Structure formats: C-alpha cells, structure tokens
Amino acid sequence: NVIFGRVKVLAMVPPPPARHPLEARFGTIRLLGYDLSAPRCQDGSCTATLRLLWQADAPPGVAYTVFVHVVDAQGRILAQADGPPADYRQPTDLWEAGEVVADERQIPLPAGATRLLIGLYRPETGERLSGPQGDAVAIPLSS
C-alpha cells in the first residue's frame, strides 16, 4: 500500500443552522449549536441523534477527538460517544478558518441521564481543549 496524502472535498452547501444555538469556545474552535432528536427506545434501550455544529476561527492543525459524555445528576458518566467529527470524515486538522462542520452521532440515553457534556481533546494525551466555559459545555436532556 502506498499513501500519497489526504484529499479534502468541500461541501457545496453549508449545513443548516442548529435549532439550539450556542457560543462555546474551545481554543480556536467554536461549538455553534446542536440538534437533539427525540429518544428512540427499543427493548429497554434508548438512543438519540445528536448533531453538533462546529466552526474554527483558525485552522486547528491538530486532529482532535470530540467527546460526548452522558451523565447523571451527580455528574457520573453513564455512557459516551467519543470520536473524530463526522465519523472520521471531517478531522479537525483539515478544517479551514470559517468552515462550518456538522458532526452527527448516535447517543445512548440510559436511565438516569440528565445532561450531555461536550468538548474536544487530543487523543494521544487525553488533554482537553478549554475555553471561557471550561473544558466542556453542558446540554440538558429533556425529562
């Protein structure tokens, strides 16, 4: 196998805006907002689709991993959905300044879940990016 490099294909149409706008900053990366579907339950297990909208103020230059932790009222992690943005299709080290990236993932919603904690980290060290709101932003789950 020979790898010549990576190629980025730009979308012709930017993703639609999020229904729930946010202004959370992690270094030079901003979380612009999110959409969260109604839970779907089958055989006692529930999931929801989470769509996050990200934008970089400057090229990050680093391939960060997005973390989504599902936590209870005491902050205990009940489930998580960590991974590169858009299931590896939009790595942050290829983002350009001003580009808006939609990141959709399935989130498990176990009993007792009260909120989602969302942020970014370096996968090789676990070091989280932080900003004015700390190293994560909290999204409440509807009861």
N, C-alpha and C positions, 0 to 999 in steps of 0.2 A: 504494500500500500504506500502511496505517495500522497502527502498532503501539501497542497500548494498555498493554502491560506483559507481565510474565511471571506465569504461574499455576503454583503448586506443588500437585501431587496427592500426598497422603501415602499410603503403603502401609498396609494394614490389619494386616498381619502382618510383624513384623521378619524380616530374613533369618536363616537358620540360622547357628549359630556356625561358626567356621572349624576345620578339623581340626588346623591348626598355629597355636596361639595365640602372639601376640607382644605386646610392650608397647613399641612405638617411638613416640616423640613428635616431632612437627614443629610447633613453636609450640603452638597450642591444638588441633591435630588429632592424633589418635592412630591408628596402624595397629594394630588389634586382633588380626589374624591373616590367614592365607591358606590357600588350597587350590590345589594344582597337579596337573593331570591327568597321566597317563602320556603321554609323547610319541607323536604320531601321525605316521608318516612315509609319504611318497608321492613317488615319482620323485626320491629322494635329498634331499628337503626335509622337515624335521621341525618340528612346532609343538606347543604345549601350551596348555591353557586355564588361565589364572591368575585366581583370584577373590580380591580383596583386601577386607577389611572395615575400614572407616574409621569414626571417631566424633569429633565435635567437642565439646570441653569448653565452648566458647562459639561463637556464630555467627562464622565466619571473616570474613565481609564482603568477601572477595576471591575472585575466580574463579581458583583455582589449577589448574595442569595437573599430572597425575600422570606421573612418568617411571618407566619400567621399562627398565633397560639390561641386556642380556645380555652378560656379559663373560667373558674367558678367565682363566687362572691369573695372567697378568701385569696384569690389570685393563683390558685393551684392550676397547673396545666393539665387539662383533661384530654386534649387532642391537639394536633398541629398539622400544618400543611406547608412545610418549608420547601423552597426550590427556587431555581432561577426564574426570572419573569417570563411569562407566556410559555411555560413548559419548555424552557431552553431555546425558544425561538427568538427571543429578544434580550440577549445578555447585555447587562449594563455597560460592559466595556466597549460596546459598539454604539451606544447612544450618542446622539449629537445634541448640541445645545438647542433647546426649544422643542425638541421632538417629544410628542406625547405617545406613551406606550400603554396599551391596555393589557392587563395581566389578569386572566381568568383562571380560577381554580375551584375545585370541589372541597368543601369544608365539612368535616364530620361535626355533628352537633349532639354530643352526648347529654344525657340528663344532668341538670345542674349547671349547664353552661350559661354564663351571664354576659360575657363580652369577648371580643376578639382583641388581641394585641398584635400590632403590625409594625414591622420595621425591616431593616436591612443589616446584613453582616457579611464579613469576609469569611468564606467557607474554610480557608486554610488555617485561620487563627480563632474564629468564633467572635472576633472583635466586632461589636455593633457600631453602626454609624449613629451619631446623636445630633440633636438639634435643640431648638428652644424648648420643645416639649419633652425632651429626654431622649431615650433610645427606642421608644415605642409610642404609638398612638393607640388609644383605646376606642373601640367601636362597640356601643352597647347592642346587645341582642334583644329583640322584642320578646316580651313574655307572653 
